[in-house]
Amino acid sequence: MGQWWTPERIDATVTRAFIVQHLVGDEADQLDRPVGFTAEALTERTYLEAIQSGAKKLFLILVDVGVPDQIFGIIDDGWDDEELPLSLEEIERLSLMEVNNDRVNRKFQQRQGQYILKTIGQGEHQTYEESEQVPIDVVERVPPLPTKGHHVDKVRLPNIPGGVFTRRRYTLGKAPGSMPMAEFLEMVSIIKTIQSEHMVSYWGSYTHQGYGYVLLTPISEYSLKTFLGGTPSAYKGLPKKDRREIIMNWILCLVDTMCSLHVTSRSHCYIKPSAILFTNKHHIFLVDPARLSPDASSGKGEKTTFDREWYDYAAPEQWFQPSGPGSPPTRKTVLASLSVSPEQHNGFYSTNPHAQLSTPTPSQQADIFSLGCIILELLSFLLKRSTSKFASFRSAKLKKGGRGGAVLDTSFHKNLGQVEEWMTSLAKDAARKAAESRSATTRHDGAHVFRGFTPMLHIVAEMLAANPFERPSALEVQRRTYDVLRDHCGIAEPHCVHRYEGQQQAARHVIPHHAFAQMSLRPQPQQQQQQPVPPALYQTQSYDFAEPGGSPPPLLDRRSSGYSEASRTSGSTTTGSSERSSEYAGTGRGMSMPQPIRSPIDLRNGWRTQGYMSGANGPPSSSLYAGAH
């Protein structure tokens, strides 16, 4: 780390011994004499006291320039550290040499910058002039994750001993590929509000020489995408019991973090394995939503690009946007999802604030689907099912003979039937392991976590509903996941234990500005007659189907005849029908780009979907829990 002259270092350096060391002869004796300057009727003080109380920086600069003895005349003339930095004209008035020396004056002007540093404190934004030095040290310039156009490095701050931060650089200006200063400052003001234990959070920011910089914490070592592709040795070195319990705790931490966003009328909008990071101590966190697009820092995030990974984990409705085929959320779109605004929008959700908070918003519903995919990947990992095999299984019904052809579609939303079969298989395997966990030989290897698999899959099944209005809220998912970990997995103290009901109630007077407000899929529907929802349909009770005679609820036998806009609590629904059932489920071989949105005339009747967890790969499979008991 560079030896920056922080206030602490200056105080520790400029002692009496240091000052005497740089004076000669009678100059040292003069330190204890009274200061000659008394124009302000100051209390009598010595030159030593004057230096140590208000001229330490001036003395250090004089030492650098080579004229430390000039400190006495400078103090007599009333100069002190508060007046730094000095202009060249002011430096000439210091009379550093008997004959004015331009070289010495310019050296003083240059050196004073390193003693008047503006350090960056937590939550602060600093604006540095062109000639100012920024007190920061680069630890590593290679980004921890593969990025496209990112300017990312690891840095240290001299005023934060031991702290390491991720620094992201943005080119400022109006040229192509640059970000306007006003937009950068707006982004900073928004991401300041995102502070979470399990989310990349803002620490500080600054602008200097045409660039904007944001400091973020914590530092990541690898992503979930890397983890699923090849397990890090640090994780492999943990005891088996810890490895299994930490996966279940990760699930709760992710759910809890999503809940903290949703109850404050925000959403993430871009959940995928590479957006989930880990520290070297196995701490999980979500990448900050304000920097989602891989090319956002270079200004390419506004372009229409195809993000295969996001496509695979996105909700069905996210791939029917008027913004272009395959376009991920832009920087402005995502920032909008993180802000809270009193604006009203005529999207395909209610503009009533109470209705919006009782039912998740469109972008929040999409978050739930994507998070369900992530949870399913983690559960599969615990049962030693690789993510590549899972992807191949999802696209298995699309494979046909012959060479060439389109790339196979491995997305969750286009292969829900295959996903259901995969979950059925997981439930069977977990049930066997849960039964084995009762034996003495496996009592201490963490096999008890498998007792919570089936009730956890019960939750995931609802999260992966093709109909977004059938998905549970983040608050419900959080409560039920916590119950599964505590009551079934045997984890007495889950990592995240928060209650958000109070925050949700406090936010009821706010109408949020949503990330996917532009998704005007169809006009505001007419409210139809309310019909009661069977109590068993949304039961939150969990089951341990490893018990002999256990009987799972027929969750996946539930089918919908239309795209239903419903409150899961009120039971009010609006349904429609259409011949285009393949829009959500998809048919045929390979990946096809999303179809254009139909005109409002065609949207009068809404869409008919395959229903709850129904795929395009043939009829729905047998019950998820078949054979689990």
C-alpha positions as CSV (number, residue, x, y, z in Angstrom):
1,M,0.0,0.0,0.0
2,G,1.2,3.5,-0.8
3,Q,2.3,5.7,2.1
4,W,-0.4,8.2,2.0
5,W,-0.2,11.2,4.3
6,T,-3.4,10.7,6.2
7,P,-4.2,12.9,9.2
8,E,-3.2,10.0,11.5
9,R,0.1,9.6,9.8
10,I,0.8,13.3,9.9
11,D,0.1,13.5,13.6
12,A,2.3,10.5,14.3
13,T,5.2,11.9,12.2
14,V,5.5,15.6,13.1
15,T,6.8,15.3,16.6
16,R,9.4,17.5,18.4
17,A,12.1,15.0,17.6
18,F,11.2,15.1,13.9
19,I,11.1,18.9,13.8
20,V,14.5,19.2,15.6
21,Q,16.0,16.7,13.2
22,H,15.4,19.0,10.3
23,L,16.6,22.2,11.9
24,V,20.2,23.2,12.5
25,G,22.1,25.2,15.1
26,D,20.1,27.9,16.9
27,E,17.0,27.1,14.8
28,A,16.2,24.3,17.2
29,D,16.4,26.6,20.2
30,Q,14.0,29.0,18.6
31,L,11.2,26.4,18.8
32,D,10.7,27.3,22.5
33,R,10.5,31.0,22.0
34,P,7.2,32.9,21.7
35,V,5.7,33.5,18.3
36,G,6.4,37.0,17.0
37,F,2.9,37.3,15.4
38,T,0.5,38.7,17.9
39,A,-1.8,40.8,15.7
40,E,-4.9,38.8,16.9
41,A,-4.0,39.1,20.5
42,L,-3.3,35.4,20.7
43,T,-2.4,33.7,23.9
44,E,1.4,33.5,24.0
45,R,2.6,30.3,22.5
46,T,5.9,28.9,21.2
47,Y,6.8,28.1,17.7
48,L,6.8,24.4,18.5
49,E,3.2,24.7,19.7
50,A,2.2,26.7,16.6
51,I,3.7,24.0,14.4
52,Q,2.0,21.1,16.2
53,S,-1.4,22.8,16.5
54,G,-1.8,24.2,13.0
55,A,1.3,24.0,10.7
56,K,2.3,20.3,10.5
57,K,1.5,20.1,6.8
58,L,3.3,23.3,6.0
59,F,6.4,22.0,7.8
60,L,6.3,18.7,5.9
61,I,6.0,20.6,2.6
62,L,9.0,22.8,3.6
63,V,11.0,19.7,4.4
64,D,10.2,18.3,0.9
65,V,11.2,21.5,-0.8
66,G,14.4,21.8,1.3
67,V,13.7,24.9,3.3
68,P,12.4,23.8,6.7
69,D,13.9,26.8,8.4
70,Q,11.4,29.0,6.7
71,I,8.7,27.7,9.0
72,F,9.4,30.5,11.5
73,G,8.8,33.4,9.1
74,I,5.7,31.6,7.7
75,I,4.2,31.3,11.2
76,D,5.2,35.0,11.9
77,D,3.2,36.0,8.9
78,G,0.1,34.1,10.1
79,W,0.0,31.2,7.7
80,D,-1.4,27.8,8.8
81,D,-2.6,24.5,7.3
82,E,-6.2,25.7,7.0
83,E,-5.2,27.9,4.1
84,L,-3.8,25.0,2.0
85,P,-3.8,24.6,-1.0
86,L,-2.0,27.8,-1.9
87,S,-1.9,29.3,-5.4
88,L,1.4,30.1,-7.1
89,E,0.9,33.8,-6.3
90,E,0.3,33.0,-2.6
91,I,3.4,30.8,-2.5
92,E,5.5,33.7,-3.9
93,R,4.4,35.7,-0.9
94,L,5.8,33.1,1.5
95,S,9.3,34.2,0.4
96,L,10.8,30.7,0.5
97,M,14.1,32.0,-0.8
98,E,15.9,35.3,-0.4
99,V,15.5,35.7,-4.1
100,N,12.3,34.5,-5.6
101,N,12.9,31.1,-7.1
102,D,10.2,29.9,-9.5
103,R,11.5,26.3,-9.4
104,V,11.1,26.1,-5.6
105,N,7.7,27.8,-5.7
106,R,6.4,25.3,-8.3
107,K,7.8,22.4,-6.3
108,F,5.9,23.6,-3.2
109,Q,2.7,23.9,-5.2
110,Q,3.2,20.3,-6.5
111,R,4.1,18.7,-3.2
112,Q,1.3,20.3,-1.1
113,G,-1.2,18.0,-2.8
114,Q,0.0,14.9,-1.1
115,Y,-0.5,16.5,2.4
116,I,-4.1,17.8,1.9
117,L,-5.7,14.5,0.8
118,K,-9.5,14.2,0.8
119,T,-10.1,10.7,2.0
120,I,-13.3,8.8,1.1
121,G,-15.5,7.9,4.0
122,Q,-18.3,5.4,4.1
123,G,-21.3,6.7,2.4
124,E,-19.5,9.8,0.9
125,H,-19.1,11.0,-2.6
126,Q,-16.0,13.1,-3.3
127,T,-15.2,15.3,-6.3
128,Y,-11.5,15.6,-7.0
129,E,-9.9,18.3,-9.1
130,E,-7.7,17.4,-12.1
131,S,-4.5,18.0,-10.1
132,E,-5.6,16.4,-6.8
133,Q,-4.4,13.0,-5.7
134,V,-6.9,10.3,-4.9
135,P,-5.8,8.3,-1.8
136,I,-6.4,4.9,-3.1
137,D,-4.3,1.8,-3.8
138,V,-5.0,-0.8,-6.4
139,V,-4.6,-4.3,-5.0
140,E,-5.7,-6.3,-8.1
141,R,-6.6,-5.2,-11.6
142,V,-7.9,-8.5,-12.9
143,P,-11.7,-8.7,-12.3
144,P,-12.8,-11.6,-10.0
145,L,-15.5,-12.5,-12.5
146,P,-15.4,-12.7,-16.3
147,T,-16.9,-9.4,-17.6
148,K,-17.3,-7.7,-20.9
149,G,-16.0,-4.2,-20.9
150,H,-16.0,-3.9,-17.2
151,H,-13.4,-1.7,-15.6
152,V,-13.2,-3.4,-12.2
153,D,-10.4,-3.8,-9.7
154,K,-9.8,-4.4,-6.0
155,V,-8.6,-1.4,-4.0
156,R,-7.6,-0.3,-0.5
157,L,-8.2,3.0,1.2
158,P,-5.5,4.4,3.6
159,N,-8.1,5.6,6.1
160,I,-9.7,2.1,6.3
161,P,-6.9,-0.3,7.5
162,G,-7.5,-3.8,6.3
163,G,-10.5,-2.9,4.1
164,V,-10.6,-4.1,0.5
165,F,-13.2,-2.9,-1.9
166,T,-14.4,-3.5,-5.4
167,R,-14.0,-0.4,-7.6
168,R,-16.0,0.1,-10.8
169,R,-15.0,2.8,-13.3
170,Y,-17.4,4.6,-15.6
171,T,-16.4,6.9,-18.4
172,L,-18.2,10.2,-18.0
173,G,-19.4,12.5,-20.8
174,K,-21.8,12.7,-23.7
175,A,-19.8,10.7,-26.2
176,P,-21.0,7.2,-27.3
177,G,-20.1,4.6,-24.6
178,S,-20.0,7.3,-21.9
179,M,-22.4,8.0,-19.0
180,P,-23.6,11.6,-18.5
181,M,-22.5,13.0,-15.1
182,A,-26.1,13.6,-14.1
183,E,-26.9,10.0,-14.7
184,F,-23.9,8.8,-12.8
185,L,-24.8,10.9,-9.8
186,E,-28.4,9.7,-10.0
187,M,-27.2,6.1,-10.0
188,V,-25.0,6.8,-6.9
189,S,-27.9,8.4,-5.0
190,I,-30.1,5.3,-5.7
191,I,-27.6,2.6,-4.9
192,K,-26.7,4.4,-1.7
193,T,-30.1,3.1,-0.4
194,I,-29.3,-0.5,-1.1
195,Q,-27.6,-1.8,2.0
196,S,-27.9,-5.5,2.8
197,E,-25.8,-8.1,4.4
198,H,-26.3,-10.4,1.4
199,M,-26.1,-7.8,-1.4
200,V,-23.2,-6.0,-3.0
201,S,-23.6,-2.6,-1.3
202,Y,-22.4,0.9,-1.9
203,W,-19.5,2.1,0.3
204,G,-18.4,5.3,-1.4
205,S,-17.7,7.0,-4.7
206,Y,-15.8,9.8,-6.4
207,T,-15.1,11.5,-9.7
208,H,-11.7,12.3,-11.1
209,Q,-10.2,13.2,-14.5
210,G,-13.3,12.4,-16.5
211,Y,-14.2,9.1,-14.8
212,G,-16.7,8.2,-12.1
213,Y,-15.8,5.5,-9.6
214,V,-18.0,3.5,-7.2
215,L,-16.6,1.5,-4.3
216,L,-18.5,-1.6,-3.3
217,T,-18.3,-4.2,-0.7
218,P,-17.9,-7.1,-0.1
219,I,-15.2,-8.6,-2.3
220,S,-16.2,-11.7,-4.3
221,E,-14.0,-14.7,-4.9
222,Y,-16.3,-16.7,-7.2
223,S,-19.9,-16.9,-8.5
224,L,-22.6,-19.5,-8.2
225,K,-22.0,-20.2,-11.9
226,T,-18.4,-21.0,-11.1
227,F,-19.4,-23.0,-8.0
228,L,-21.9,-25.2,-9.9
229,G,-19.4,-25.7,-12.8
230,G,-16.5,-26.8,-10.5
231,T,-16.7,-26.9,-6.7
232,P,-14.0,-24.7,-5.1
233,S,-11.5,-26.5,-3.0
234,A,-12.3,-24.3,0.0
235,Y,-15.8,-25.6,0.1
236,K,-14.7,-29.2,-0.5
237,G,-12.5,-28.9,2.6
238,L,-15.4,-28.3,4.9
239,P,-16.9,-31.2,6.9
240,K,-19.8,-32.9,5.1
241,K,-22.3,-31.8,7.7
242,D,-21.2,-28.1,7.3
243,R,-21.3,-28.4,3.5
244,R,-24.8,-29.6,3.5
245,E,-26.1,-27.2,6.1
246,I,-24.4,-24.2,4.4
247,I,-26.3,-24.9,1.1
248,M,-29.6,-24.8,2.9
249,N,-28.6,-21.6,4.7
250,W,-27.6,-20.0,1.4
251,I,-31.1,-20.7,0.1
252,L,-32.6,-18.9,3.1
253,C,-30.2,-16.0,2.8
254,L,-31.1,-15.5,-0.9
255,V,-34.8,-15.6,-0.1
256,D,-34.4,-13.2,2.8
257,T,-32.5,-10.7,0.7
258,M,-35.1,-10.9,-2.0
259,C,-37.7,-10.3,0.7
260,S,-35.9,-7.2,1.9
261,L,-36.0,-5.8,-1.6
262,H,-39.6,-6.6,-2.3
263,V,-41.1,-5.2,0.9
264,T,-39.5,-1.8,0.1
265,S,-41.2,-1.8,-3.4
266,R,-38.0,-2.8,-5.2
267,S,-37.0,-5.7,-7.4
268,H,-33.8,-7.3,-8.7
269,C,-34.9,-8.2,-12.3
270,Y,-31.8,-10.1,-13.3
271,I,-31.3,-13.1,-11.1
272,K,-28.9,-15.7,-12.6
273,P,-26.0,-17.8,-11.3
274,S,-23.3,-15.3,-12.3
275,A,-25.2,-12.6,-10.3
276,I,-24.8,-14.6,-7.1
277,L,-21.4,-14.3,-5.5
278,F,-19.4,-15.7,-2.6
279,T,-16.6,-14.4,-0.4
280,N,-13.6,-16.6,0.6
281,K,-15.5,-17.4,3.8
282,H,-18.5,-18.8,1.9
283,H,-20.7,-15.7,2.5
284,I,-23.3,-15.5,-0.2
285,F,-24.6,-12.3,-1.7
286,L,-26.4,-10.9,-4.8
287,V,-24.6,-8.6,-7.2
288,D,-25.9,-5.1,-7.0
289,P,-28.9,-4.7,-9.4
290,A,-27.8,-1.3,-10.6
291,R,-24.9,-2.9,-12.5
292,L,-26.6,-5.9,-14.0
293,S,-25.7,-5.8,-17.7
294,P,-22.2,-7.1,-18.4
295,D,-21.6,-4.2,-20.8
296,A,-23.3,-1.5,-18.8
297,S,-20.1,0.3,-17.7
298,S,-19.1,0.8,-21.3
299,G,-22.4,2.1,-22.3
300,K,-23.4,-1.1,-24.2
301,G,-26.0,-2.0,-21.7
302,E,-28.7,0.0,-23.6
303,K,-28.2,-2.1,-26.8
304,T,-30.2,-5.2,-27.7
305,T,-28.1,-8.2,-26.8
306,F,-28.9,-11.7,-26.1
307,D,-27.9,-13.0,-22.6
308,R,-28.2,-16.7,-22.8
309,E,-27.7,-17.2,-19.1
310,W,-30.4,-14.7,-18.1
311,Y,-32.7,-16.2,-20.7
312,D,-32.4,-19.7,-19.1
313,Y,-33.4,-18.4,-15.7
314,A,-35.8,-15.7,-16.6
315,A,-39.6,-15.9,-16.0
316,P,-41.8,-16.6,-19.0
317,E,-43.3,-13.2,-19.1
318,Q,-39.9,-11.5,-19.2
319,W,-39.4,-12.8,-22.7
320,F,-42.5,-11.0,-24.1
321,Q,-41.3,-7.4,-24.0
322,P,-41.7,-4.7,-26.6
323,S,-38.1,-3.6,-26.1
324,G,-36.7,-6.1,-28.6
325,P,-35.9,-9.8,-28.7
326,G,-33.7,-11.0,-25.9
327,S,-32.9,-7.6,-24.5
328,P,-31.9,-7.6,-20.8
329,P,-33.0,-4.8,-18.5
330,T,-31.1,-1.6,-19.3
331,R,-29.3,0.4,-16.6
332,K,-32.1,3.0,-16.5
333,T,-34.8,0.2,-16.3
334,V,-33.1,-1.4,-13.4
335,L,-32.5,1.8,-11.5
336,A,-36.2,2.5,-11.9
337,S,-36.9,-0.8,-10.2
338,L,-34.7,0.2,-7.2
339,S,-36.3,3.6,-6.7
340,V,-39.6,4.5,-5.1
341,S,-41.7,7.0,-7.0
342,P,-45.3,8.3,-6.7
343,E,-45.8,7.9,-10.4
344,Q,-48.7,5.9,-11.7
345,H,-48.4,3.5,-14.6
346,N,-51.1,1.9,-16.8
347,G,-49.3,-1.4,-17.0
348,F,-50.8,-4.9,-16.6
349,Y,-51.0,-4.5,-12.8
350,S,-53.2,-2.4,-10.6
351,T,-52.3,1.2,-10.0
352,N,-53.9,1.0,-6.6
353,P,-51.1,1.1,-4.0
354,H,-52.8,-1.3,-1.6
355,A,-53.4,-3.8,-4.4
356,Q,-49.8,-3.6,-5.5
357,L,-48.5,-4.3,-2.1
358,S,-50.9,-7.2,-1.4
359,T,-49.9,-8.8,-4.7
360,P,-46.3,-8.9,-6.0
361,T,-45.6,-6.5,-8.9
362,P,-44.6,-7.9,-12.3
363,S,-40.9,-7.6,-11.8
364,Q,-41.2,-9.1,-8.3
365,Q,-43.2,-12.0,-9.7
366,A,-40.4,-12.6,-12.2
367,D,-37.8,-12.5,-9.3
368,I,-39.7,-15.2,-7.6
369,F,-39.6,-17.5,-10.7
370,S,-35.8,-16.9,-11.2
371,L,-35.0,-17.5,-7.6
372,G,-37.0,-20.7,-7.7
373,C,-34.7,-21.8,-10.5
374,I,-31.6,-21.0,-8.4
375,I,-33.0,-22.9,-5.4
376,L,-33.6,-25.9,-7.6
377,E,-30.0,-25.8,-8.8
378,L,-28.7,-25.7,-5.2
379,L,-31.0,-28.6,-4.2
380,S,-29.7,-30.6,-7.2
381,F,-26.1,-29.8,-6.2
382,L,-26.8,-31.3,-2.8
383,L,-27.9,-34.5,-4.4
384,K,-24.8,-34.5,-6.7
385,R,-26.7,-33.7,-9.8
386,S,-24.6,-31.4,-12.0
387,T,-25.9,-28.3,-13.6
388,S,-24.9,-29.4,-17.0
389,K,-26.9,-32.7,-16.7
390,F,-29.8,-30.6,-15.5
391,A,-29.6,-28.4,-18.5
392,S,-29.4,-31.4,-20.8
393,F,-32.4,-33.0,-19.2
394,R,-34.4,-29.8,-19.6
395,S,-33.8,-29.8,-23.4
396,A,-34.0,-33.6,-23.8
397,K,-37.5,-33.6,-25.4
398,L,-36.2,-31.1,-28.0
399,K,-33.4,-33.4,-29.3
400,K,-33.9,-35.0,-32.7
401,G,-31.8,-36.8,-35.2
402,G,-29.6,-35.2,-37.8
403,R,-26.9,-32.7,-37.8
404,G,-27.0,-28.9,-37.5
405,G,-30.1,-27.0,-36.4
406,A,-30.7,-24.4,-33.7
407,V,-29.1,-24.4,-30.3
408,L,-31.2,-26.4,-27.9
409,D,-33.3,-24.3,-25.6
410,T,-32.3,-25.2,-22.0
411,S,-34.4,-22.5,-20.3
412,F,-36.6,-23.3,-17.3
413,H,-39.6,-21.4,-18.6
414,K,-39.7,-23.3,-21.9
415,N,-39.2,-26.8,-20.4
416,L,-41.4,-26.8,-17.3
417,G,-42.6,-30.3,-17.9
418,Q,-39.0,-31.6,-17.8
419,V,-38.3,-29.5,-14.7
420,E,-41.2,-31.2,-13.0
421,E,-39.9,-34.6,-13.8
422,W,-36.5,-33.6,-12.5
423,M,-38.1,-32.4,-9.2
424,T,-39.9,-35.7,-8.9
425,S,-36.6,-37.5,-9.2
426,L,-35.0,-35.2,-6.6
427,A,-37.8,-35.9,-4.2
428,K,-37.3,-39.7,-4.5
429,D,-33.6,-39.5,-3.9
430,A,-33.9,-37.1,-1.0
431,A,-36.5,-39.3,0.6
432,R,-34.1,-42.3,0.5
433,K,-31.3,-40.1,2.0
434,A,-33.7,-38.8,4.7
435,A,-34.6,-42.3,5.7
436,E,-30.9,-43.2,6.0
437,S,-30.3,-40.1,8.1
438,R,-32.0,-41.8,11.1
439,S,-29.2,-44.4,11.3
440,A,-26.3,-44.0,13.7
441,T,-23.7,-44.0,10.9
442,T,-25.1,-41.0,9.1
443,R,-26.4,-39.0,12.1
444,H,-23.4,-36.6,12.1
445,D,-22.8,-36.2,8.3
446,G,-25.6,-33.7,7.8
447,A,-28.0,-36.1,6.1
448,H,-30.8,-34.7,8.2
449,V,-31.1,-31.7,5.8
450,F,-32.7,-34.1,3.2
451,R,-35.8,-34.3,5.4
452,G,-36.6,-30.7,4.3
453,F,-36.2,-31.4,0.6
454,T,-39.8,-32.4,-0.2
455,P,-41.3,-29.4,1.6
456,M,-38.7,-27.2,0.0
457,L,-39.6,-28.6,-3.4
458,H,-43.2,-27.9,-2.5
459,I,-42.3,-24.2,-2.2
460,V,-40.2,-24.2,-5.4
461,A,-43.1,-25.7,-7.4
462,E,-45.2,-22.7,-6.6
463,M,-42.4,-20.3,-7.3
464,L,-42.1,-21.8,-10.8
465,A,-45.7,-21.4,-11.8
466,A,-46.1,-20.4,-15.4
467,N,-48.8,-17.9,-14.4
468,P,-47.0,-15.1,-12.5
469,F,-50.1,-14.4,-10.4
470,E,-50.0,-17.9,-8.9
471,R,-46.5,-17.4,-7.5
472,P,-46.1,-16.8,-3.8
473,S,-44.8,-13.5,-2.5
474,A,-41.2,-13.2,-1.2
475,L,-42.6,-12.7,2.3
476,E,-44.4,-16.0,2.1
477,V,-41.4,-17.8,0.6
478,Q,-39.2,-16.5,3.4
479,R,-41.5,-17.6,6.2
480,R,-41.9,-21.1,4.8
481,T,-38.3,-21.6,3.9
482,Y,-37.3,-20.6,7.5
483,D,-39.8,-23.2,8.8
484,V,-38.4,-25.9,6.6
485,L,-34.8,-25.3,7.7
486,R,-35.8,-25.2,11.4
487,D,-38.5,-27.8,11.6
488,H,-37.4,-30.3,9.0
489,C,-33.7,-29.8,8.2
490,G,-32.9,-29.7,11.9
491,I,-30.9,-26.4,11.6
492,A,-31.6,-24.8,15.0
493,E,-30.3,-21.4,14.1
494,P,-30.7,-20.5,10.4
495,H,-28.4,-17.7,9.3
496,C,-31.0,-15.1,8.3
497,V,-33.9,-14.4,10.7
498,H,-35.7,-11.2,9.8
499,R,-39.3,-10.0,10.0
500,Y,-40.4,-7.6,7.2
501,E,-44.1,-7.3,7.8
502,G,-43.7,-3.9,9.6
503,Q,-41.7,-2.5,6.6
504,Q,-44.4,-3.7,4.2
505,Q,-47.1,-2.0,6.2
506,A,-45.0,1.2,6.4
507,A,-44.7,1.3,2.6
508,R,-48.4,0.9,1.8
509,H,-48.8,4.7,1.1
510,V,-46.1,4.5,-1.7
511,I,-46.8,3.6,-5.3
512,P,-43.6,2.0,-6.6
513,H,-42.0,2.8,-9.9
514,H,-41.3,-0.6,-11.3
515,A,-38.6,-1.9,-13.6
516,F,-41.0,-3.6,-15.9
517,A,-43.6,-0.9,-16.1
518,Q,-43.1,-0.9,-19.8
519,M,-44.4,-4.4,-20.1
520,S,-47.9,-3.3,-21.1
521,L,-49.0,-6.8,-22.2
522,R,-52.7,-6.0,-22.2
523,P,-55.0,-3.3,-20.9
524,Q,-56.2,-3.1,-17.3
525,P,-58.6,-6.1,-17.0
526,Q,-62.1,-5.8,-15.7
527,Q,-62.6,-7.2,-12.2
528,Q,-64.8,-10.3,-12.3
529,Q,-66.8,-11.9,-9.7
530,Q,-64.7,-13.2,-6.8
531,Q,-64.6,-16.9,-6.3
532,P,-63.3,-18.5,-3.2
533,V,-60.0,-20.3,-3.3
534,P,-60.0,-23.8,-1.8
535,P,-58.0,-23.5,1.5
536,A,-55.8,-26.5,0.6
537,L,-54.6,-24.8,-2.6
538,Y,-52.2,-22.4,-0.8
539,Q,-51.5,-24.3,2.4
540,T,-48.2,-23.4,3.9
541,Q,-47.9,-26.5,6.0
542,S,-44.7,-28.5,5.2
543,Y,-44.5,-32.3,5.1
544,D,-41.8,-34.9,5.7
545,F,-42.6,-37.5,3.2
546,A,-39.8,-39.7,4.4
547,E,-42.2,-40.8,7.1
548,P,-43.9,-44.1,6.4
549,G,-47.3,-43.5,4.9
550,G,-46.6,-39.8,4.2
551,S,-49.1,-38.4,1.7
552,P,-48.1,-35.3,-0.3
553,P,-50.7,-32.7,-1.4
554,P,-51.6,-32.9,-5.1
555,L,-49.8,-29.6,-5.8
556,L,-48.8,-30.2,-9.3
557,D,-52.1,-31.6,-10.4
558,R,-53.4,-28.0,-10.3
559,R,-53.9,-26.6,-13.8
560,S,-55.1,-23.3,-15.1
561,S,-57.2,-22.7,-18.2
562,G,-56.0,-19.2,-18.7
563,Y,-53.5,-16.5,-17.9
564,S,-55.0,-15.7,-14.5
565,E,-54.5,-12.4,-12.8
566,A,-55.3,-13.2,-9.2
567,S,-54.6,-12.3,-5.6
568,R,-53.5,-15.4,-3.8
569,T,-55.3,-14.2,-0.7
570,S,-58.5,-12.7,-2.1
571,G,-59.1,-15.3,-4.7
572,S,-60.3,-12.8,-7.3
573,T,-59.3,-13.9,-10.8
574,T,-59.4,-12.8,-14.4
575,T,-58.8,-15.4,-17.1
576,G,-58.8,-15.6,-20.8
577,S,-58.1,-18.0,-23.6
578,S,-56.1,-18.0,-26.8
579,E,-55.0,-20.5,-29.4
580,R,-51.4,-19.4,-28.8
581,S,-50.6,-21.7,-25.8
582,S,-47.1,-22.2,-27.0
583,E,-46.1,-18.6,-26.2
584,Y,-45.2,-19.5,-22.6
585,A,-44.4,-23.2,-23.0
586,G,-42.8,-23.3,-26.4
587,T,-42.8,-26.1,-28.9
588,G,-40.5,-27.6,-31.4
589,R,-36.8,-28.2,-31.6
590,G,-34.2,-25.7,-30.4
591,M,-34.3,-22.2,-29.1
592,S,-36.4,-19.7,-30.9
593,M,-36.4,-16.0,-30.3
594,P,-39.5,-14.7,-28.5
595,Q,-42.4,-13.8,-30.8
596,P,-43.5,-10.2,-31.2
597,I,-46.2,-8.8,-28.9
598,R,-49.6,-8.9,-30.5
599,S,-51.6,-5.7,-31.0
600,P,-54.0,-4.6,-28.3
601,I,-56.9,-5.9,-30.5
602,D,-55.4,-9.4,-30.3
603,L,-54.8,-9.0,-26.5
604,R,-58.4,-8.6,-25.6
605,N,-58.8,-12.1,-24.5
606,G,-55.3,-12.5,-22.8
607,W,-53.3,-15.6,-23.2
608,R,-54.0,-19.2,-22.5
609,T,-51.0,-20.8,-20.8
610,Q,-50.1,-24.4,-20.2
611,G,-51.1,-23.8,-16.6
612,Y,-49.3,-24.4,-13.4
613,M,-45.9,-26.0,-13.9
614,S,-47.0,-27.4,-17.3
615,G,-44.5,-27.7,-20.1
616,A,-44.5,-28.0,-23.8
617,N,-42.8,-31.3,-23.8
618,G,-45.9,-33.5,-23.6
619,P,-48.5,-34.0,-20.9
620,P,-47.6,-33.2,-17.3
621,S,-45.7,-35.8,-15.6
622,S,-47.0,-37.7,-12.6
623,S,-47.0,-36.1,-9.2
624,L,-43.8,-34.5,-8.1
625,Y,-43.8,-36.5,-5.0
626,A,-44.6,-39.9,-6.7
627,G,-42.6,-42.6,-4.9
628,A,-41.3,-40.2,-2.3
629,H,-42.9,-42.1,0.5
